[in-house]
């Protein structure tokens, strides 16, 4: 757990994109390295990589691969924010962290599938009409 200078827990999950981790050769290696640096739980995001949209979860003892189909779209604006908000919401609803991450990933996949084509360029994902339950 990451604590503030006054001892409050400010994060129990660190969720970077693989590219932001540095020199790690694999997502699993990145997750283990971040855990050794102090993150209690790590979710290395790989949605920008080729193939399935696969993320890696590591809690210090187990590695879980979370894969979902890649949806061919450019409407991907907001995926990180929506994932973070959905994970937070599912934890607030009482789900254990890993289950909240799985549900949030499904939520984001649906938000991408129903993404909004607005204006020119990349549009936003559509998180507005998806229920949490």
C-alpha positions in Angstrom: 0.0 0.0 0.0 1.2 3.5 -0.8 0.8 5.8 2.2 1.0 9.6 2.4 3.5 11.3 4.6 0.9 11.4 7.4 0.2 7.7 7.1 -3.1 7.6 5.2 -3.5 5.0 2.5 -3.6 6.8 -0.8 -3.5 3.8 -3.1 -3.8 0.0 -2.9 -3.5 -0.5 -6.6 -1.0 0.8 -9.1 -2.2 0.5 -12.8 0.3 1.8 -15.4 0.4 1.1 -19.1 3.3 -1.2 -19.9 5.0 1.6 -22.0 5.1 3.8 -18.9 6.9 1.2 -16.7 10.3 1.6 -18.3 12.6 -1.2 -19.5 10.5 -4.2 -18.5 10.5 -6.8 -21.3 7.2 -8.4 -20.3 4.1 -7.3 -18.5 4.7 -10.0 -15.8 8.2 -8.7 -15.2 6.9 -5.1 -14.9 4.2 -6.2 -12.4 6.7 -8.0 -10.3 9.1 -5.1 -10.4 6.5 -2.6 -9.4 5.4 -4.9 -6.6 9.0 -5.0 -5.3 9.0 -1.2 -5.3 6.1 -1.2 -2.8 2.8 -1.5 -4.8 0.6 -3.9 -2.9 -1.4 -4.8 -6.1 -0.4 -4.1 -9.7 -2.5 -4.0 -12.8 -0.2 -3.6 -15.9 -2.4 -2.3 -18.7 -1.7 -3.7 -22.2 -4.7 -2.5 -24.1 -2.4 -0.6 -26.5 -0.5 -3.7 -27.5 -1.3 -5.9 -30.5 -3.8 -8.9 -30.3 -6.3 -9.2 -27.5 -6.6 -6.5 -24.9 -4.7 -8.2 -22.1 -3.8 -6.8 -18.7 -1.8 -8.4 -16.0 -2.8 -8.4 -12.3 -0.3 -9.2 -9.6 -0.9 -9.3 -5.9 2.4 -10.5 -4.7 1.6 -14.2 -5.0 -0.4 -14.8 -8.2 -0.3 -13.5 -11.7 -3.7 -13.3 -13.5 -4.0 -12.5 -17.2 -7.2 -10.6 -18.0 -8.0 -10.7 -21.7 -10.9 -9.3 -23.7 -11.5 -9.1 -27.4 -9.9 -6.2 -29.3 -12.7 -4.0 -30.7 -11.8 -2.3 -33.9 -12.5 1.4 -33.2 -10.7 4.7 -32.8 -13.2 5.8 -30.2 -11.0 5.1 -27.2 -10.7 8.5 -25.5 -11.3 8.1 -21.7 -10.6 4.4 -21.3 -8.1 4.9 -18.5 -10.4 7.3 -16.6 -13.4 5.0 -17.1 -11.4 2.0 -15.9 -10.3 3.8 -12.8 -13.7 5.1 -12.0 -15.3 1.6 -12.6 -12.8 -0.1 -10.4 -13.4 2.4 -7.6 -17.2 2.0 -8.0 -17.1 -1.8 -7.8 -14.8 -1.7 -4.7 -17.2 0.9 -3.1 -20.1 -1.6 -3.8 -18.2 -4.1 -1.7 -16.4 -6.3 -4.3 -12.9 -7.6 -3.5 -10.3 -5.8 -5.5 -9.6 -8.5 -8.0 -13.3 -9.0 -8.7 -13.8 -5.2 -9.0 -11.0 -5.2 -11.6 -12.5 -8.0 -13.6 -15.9 -6.3 -13.6 -14.4 -2.9 -14.5 -12.5 -4.4 -17.4 -15.8 -5.9 -18.7 -17.4 -2.4 -18.2 -14.7 -0.7 -20.2 -14.9 -3.3 -22.9 -18.6 -2.5 -23.3 -17.9 1.2 -23.1 -15.5 0.8 -26.0 -17.9 -1.4 -28.0 -20.6 1.3 -27.7 -18.1 4.2 -28.2 -19.3 7.5 -29.5 -18.3 8.8 -32.9 -18.2 12.5 -32.4 -16.6 15.1 -34.6 -13.2 14.3 -36.2 -10.6 11.9 -34.8 -10.9 9.7 -31.8 -14.2 9.8 -30.0 -14.9 8.9 -26.4 -15.9 5.6 -25.0 -19.6 5.4 -23.9 -19.8 4.8 -20.2 -23.0 6.7 -19.8 -25.6 4.0 -20.5 -23.9 1.0 -18.9 -25.1 -0.2 -15.4 -22.8 -1.3 -12.7 -24.9 -4.2 -11.6 
